[in-house]
């Protein structure tokens, strides 16, 4: 297992797009760990990180098997929203069903993203890895493993 000296929480925030533009230092650490030139890594990742198009794709693909009520918040006026506006004054709910769908979607998305990096180093990215030797059990498989 490779270690990039980057906090796990930082990696998951990059994966989940909470960090849309990782610092050059973080990119350099990841690149060094994977033996990839930082410039190549930045060029490959910066154009493919999570963006509005990715988000739209999530909703469009999810509507193929999920109901709008599972994906969108419903206002008191019966409008469907992807996110609660900051100034919304009605009751706000959490959509556990959407959280699960987002988790599955972003895990696959991250695996696809890291597959490009893995190809450069002659490896592969795998989703849902179980390996008791490194502490990845059935109860806690890796979201993505290089």
Short mmCIF file of the C-alpha atoms (twelve columns), coordinates in Angstrom:
data_MODEL
# 
_entry.id   MODEL 
# 
loop_
_atom_site.group_PDB 
_atom_site.id 
_atom_site.type_symbol 
_atom_site.label_atom_id 
_atom_site.label_alt_id 
_atom_site.label_comp_id 
_atom_site.label_asym_id 
_atom_site.label_seq_id 
_atom_site.Cartn_x 
_atom_site.Cartn_y 
_atom_site.Cartn_z 
_atom_site.pdbx_PDB_model_num 
ATOM 1   C CA . UNK A 1   0.000   0.000  0.000   1 
ATOM 2   C CA . UNK A 2   1.330   3.430  -0.965  1 
ATOM 3   C CA . UNK A 3   1.310   6.280  1.544   1 
ATOM 4   C CA . UNK A 4   1.318   9.872  0.318   1 
ATOM 5   C CA . UNK A 5   1.692   11.642 3.692   1 
ATOM 6   C CA . UNK A 6   -1.699  13.239 3.027   1 
ATOM 7   C CA . UNK A 7   -4.426  13.003 5.639   1 
ATOM 8   C CA . UNK A 8   -7.131  10.461 4.866   1 
ATOM 9   C CA . UNK A 9   -9.770  13.146 5.375   1 
ATOM 10  C CA . UNK A 10  -8.080  15.314 2.743   1 
ATOM 11  C CA . UNK A 11  -8.066  12.437 0.252   1 
ATOM 12  C CA . UNK A 12  -11.747 11.707 0.849   1 
ATOM 13  C CA . UNK A 13  -12.587 15.406 0.489   1 
ATOM 14  C CA . UNK A 14  -10.764 15.443 -2.854  1 
ATOM 15  C CA . UNK A 15  -12.602 12.266 -3.856  1 
ATOM 16  C CA . UNK A 16  -15.973 13.668 -2.815  1 
ATOM 17  C CA . UNK A 17  -15.264 17.094 -4.335  1 
ATOM 18  C CA . UNK A 18  -15.460 18.998 -1.050  1 
ATOM 19  C CA . UNK A 19  -11.958 20.096 -2.073  1 
ATOM 20  C CA . UNK A 20  -12.318 21.062 -5.708  1 
ATOM 21  C CA . UNK A 21  -8.780  22.365 -6.213  1 
ATOM 22  C CA . UNK A 22  -6.242  20.577 -4.004  1 
ATOM 23  C CA . UNK A 23  -3.140  22.539 -3.082  1 
ATOM 24  C CA . UNK A 24  -0.013  22.084 -5.152  1 
ATOM 25  C CA . UNK A 25  1.665   20.605 -2.060  1 
ATOM 26  C CA . UNK A 26  -1.022  17.917 -1.743  1 
ATOM 27  C CA . UNK A 27  -0.833  17.234 -5.486  1 
ATOM 28  C CA . UNK A 28  2.960   17.003 -5.229  1 
ATOM 29  C CA . UNK A 29  2.751   14.478 -2.372  1 
ATOM 30  C CA . UNK A 30  0.268   12.331 -4.279  1 
ATOM 31  C CA . UNK A 31  2.363   12.605 -7.444  1 
ATOM 32  C CA . UNK A 32  5.591   11.704 -5.638  1 
ATOM 33  C CA . UNK A 33  3.963   8.681  -4.020  1 
ATOM 34  C CA . UNK A 34  2.709   7.482  -7.390  1 
ATOM 35  C CA . UNK A 35  5.984   8.401  -9.153  1 
ATOM 36  C CA . UNK A 36  4.155   10.845 -11.389 1 
ATOM 37  C CA . UNK A 37  5.493   14.226 -12.435 1 
ATOM 38  C CA . UNK A 38  3.476   16.880 -10.556 1 
ATOM 39  C CA . UNK A 39  2.841   18.840 -13.756 1 
ATOM 40  C CA . UNK A 40  1.396   15.752 -15.460 1 
ATOM 41  C CA . UNK A 41  -0.721  14.965 -12.407 1 
ATOM 42  C CA . UNK A 42  -2.129  18.490 -12.210 1 
ATOM 43  C CA . UNK A 43  -2.868  18.543 -15.936 1 
ATOM 44  C CA . UNK A 44  -4.685  15.201 -15.730 1 
ATOM 45  C CA . UNK A 45  -6.653  15.887 -12.562 1 
ATOM 46  C CA . UNK A 46  -7.541  19.547 -12.704 1 
ATOM 47  C CA . UNK A 47  -9.677  19.137 -15.784 1 
ATOM 48  C CA . UNK A 48  -11.488 16.042 -14.572 1 
ATOM 49  C CA . UNK A 49  -12.272 16.837 -10.951 1 
ATOM 50  C CA . UNK A 50  -15.855 17.054 -9.821  1 
ATOM 51  C CA . UNK A 51  -17.764 19.907 -11.425 1 
ATOM 52  C CA . UNK A 52  -21.333 20.938 -12.263 1 
ATOM 53  C CA . UNK A 53  -21.376 18.584 -15.268 1 
ATOM 54  C CA . UNK A 54  -20.457 15.645 -13.016 1 
ATOM 55  C CA . UNK A 55  -23.204 16.665 -10.630 1 
ATOM 56  C CA . UNK A 56  -25.809 16.884 -13.415 1 
ATOM 57  C CA . UNK A 57  -24.674 13.476 -14.656 1 
ATOM 58  C CA . UNK A 58  -25.221 12.038 -11.170 1 
ATOM 59  C CA . UNK A 59  -28.821 13.265 -11.064 1 
ATOM 60  C CA . UNK A 60  -29.612 12.209 -14.643 1 
ATOM 61  C CA . UNK A 61  -28.187 8.696  -14.193 1 
ATOM 62  C CA . UNK A 62  -29.776 8.286  -10.772 1 
ATOM 63  C CA . UNK A 63  -33.217 9.176  -12.116 1 
ATOM 64  C CA . UNK A 64  -32.999 6.021  -14.258 1 
ATOM 65  C CA . UNK A 65  -33.607 3.926  -11.116 1 
ATOM 66  C CA . UNK A 66  -34.481 6.317  -8.270  1 
ATOM 67  C CA . UNK A 67  -37.549 8.470  -7.765  1 
ATOM 68  C CA . UNK A 68  -37.328 12.271 -7.674  1 
ATOM 69  C CA . UNK A 69  -38.354 12.084 -3.997  1 
ATOM 70  C CA . UNK A 70  -35.239 9.996  -3.286  1 
ATOM 71  C CA . UNK A 71  -32.966 12.528 -4.987  1 
ATOM 72  C CA . UNK A 72  -34.392 15.987 -4.435  1 
ATOM 73  C CA . UNK A 73  -35.563 18.046 -1.496  1 
ATOM 74  C CA . UNK A 74  -39.192 19.129 -1.672  1 
ATOM 75  C CA . UNK A 75  -40.095 22.615 -0.487  1 
ATOM 76  C CA . UNK A 76  -43.291 23.566 1.292   1 
ATOM 77  C CA . UNK A 77  -44.468 24.858 -2.129  1 
ATOM 78  C CA . UNK A 78  -43.833 21.394 -3.674  1 
ATOM 79  C CA . UNK A 79  -40.763 22.492 -5.680  1 
ATOM 80  C CA . UNK A 80  -37.901 20.025 -6.145  1 
ATOM 81  C CA . UNK A 81  -34.417 21.279 -5.219  1 
ATOM 82  C CA . UNK A 82  -31.015 19.682 -5.528  1 
ATOM 83  C CA . UNK A 83  -29.824 21.629 -2.455  1 
ATOM 84  C CA . UNK A 84  -31.450 23.692 0.255   1 
ATOM 85  C CA . UNK A 85  -30.841 27.403 -0.351  1 
ATOM 86  C CA . UNK A 86  -29.048 29.100 2.537   1 
ATOM 87  C CA . UNK A 87  -31.965 31.460 3.038   1 
ATOM 88  C CA . UNK A 88  -34.712 28.789 2.912   1 
ATOM 89  C CA . UNK A 89  -37.032 29.383 5.858   1 
ATOM 90  C CA . UNK A 90  -39.056 26.149 5.800   1 
ATOM 91  C CA . UNK A 91  -38.298 22.844 7.478   1 
ATOM 92  C CA . UNK A 92  -35.215 21.158 6.026   1 
ATOM 93  C CA . UNK A 93  -34.798 17.408 5.762   1 
ATOM 94  C CA . UNK A 94  -31.858 15.104 5.049   1 
ATOM 95  C CA . UNK A 95  -32.120 12.561 2.250   1 
ATOM 96  C CA . UNK A 96  -30.392 9.400  3.473   1 
ATOM 97  C CA . UNK A 97  -31.389 7.666  0.223   1 
ATOM 98  C CA . UNK A 98  -29.498 10.295 -1.793  1 
ATOM 99  C CA . UNK A 99  -26.471 10.112 0.489   1 
ATOM 100 C CA . UNK A 100 -26.164 6.407  -0.287  1 
ATOM 101 C CA . UNK A 101 -26.553 7.007  -4.033  1 
ATOM 102 C CA . UNK A 102 -23.970 9.800  -3.985  1 
ATOM 103 C CA . UNK A 103 -21.550 7.537  -2.108  1 
ATOM 104 C CA . UNK A 104 -21.848 4.766  -4.695  1 
ATOM 105 C CA . UNK A 105 -21.619 7.203  -7.606  1 
ATOM 106 C CA . UNK A 106 -18.559 9.065  -6.275  1 
ATOM 107 C CA . UNK A 107 -16.747 5.822  -5.404  1 
ATOM 108 C CA . UNK A 108 -17.074 4.685  -9.017  1 
ATOM 109 C CA . UNK A 109 -16.214 8.183  -10.273 1 
ATOM 110 C CA . UNK A 110 -13.052 8.266  -8.119  1 
ATOM 111 C CA . UNK A 111 -12.051 4.796  -9.276  1 
ATOM 112 C CA . UNK A 112 -12.421 5.902  -12.899 1 
ATOM 113 C CA . UNK A 113 -10.403 9.054  -12.165 1 
ATOM 114 C CA . UNK A 114 -7.600  7.183  -10.400 1 
ATOM 115 C CA . UNK A 115 -7.545  4.526  -13.139 1 
ATOM 116 C CA . UNK A 116 -5.936  7.114  -15.401 1 
ATOM 117 C CA . UNK A 117 -3.169  7.674  -12.847 1 
ATOM 118 C CA . UNK A 118 -2.798  3.942  -12.232 1 
ATOM 119 C CA . UNK A 119 -2.245  3.335  -15.960 1 
ATOM 120 C CA . UNK A 120 0.706   5.735  -15.873 1 
ATOM 121 C CA . UNK A 121 2.421   3.665  -13.175 1 
ATOM 122 C CA . UNK A 122 1.440   0.322  -14.683 1 
ATOM 123 C CA . UNK A 123 -1.214  -0.481 -12.098 1 
ATOM 124 C CA . UNK A 124 -4.948  -0.382 -11.747 1 
ATOM 125 C CA . UNK A 125 -7.591  1.196  -9.515  1 
ATOM 126 C CA . UNK A 126 -10.123 -1.146 -7.944  1 
ATOM 127 C CA . UNK A 127 -13.359 -0.323 -6.150  1 
ATOM 128 C CA . UNK A 128 -14.502 -2.153 -3.012  1 
ATOM 129 C CA . UNK A 129 -11.231 -3.907 -2.169  1 
ATOM 130 C CA . UNK A 130 -11.232 -6.387 0.722   1 
ATOM 131 C CA . UNK A 131 -7.847  -7.389 2.124   1 
ATOM 132 C CA . UNK A 132 -7.625  -8.596 5.718   1 
ATOM 133 C CA . UNK A 133 -3.811  -8.192 5.564   1 
ATOM 134 C CA . UNK A 134 -4.122  -4.408 5.440   1 
ATOM 135 C CA . UNK A 135 -7.301  -4.080 7.507   1 
ATOM 136 C CA . UNK A 136 -9.879  -3.871 4.707   1 
ATOM 137 C CA . UNK A 137 -12.636 -6.196 5.852   1 
ATOM 138 C CA . UNK A 138 -16.093 -7.042 4.521   1 
ATOM 139 C CA . UNK A 139 -17.456 -4.426 6.918   1 
ATOM 140 C CA . UNK A 140 -14.982 -1.773 5.745   1 
ATOM 141 C CA . UNK A 141 -13.727 -2.281 2.178   1 
ATOM 142 C CA . UNK A 142 -11.684 0.410  0.426   1 
ATOM 143 C CA . UNK A 143 -13.696 2.871  -1.644  1 
ATOM 144 C CA . UNK A 144 -10.857 2.904  -4.143  1 
ATOM 145 C CA . UNK A 145 -7.456  1.226  -3.996  1 
ATOM 146 C CA . UNK A 146 -4.446  1.808  -6.270  1 
# 
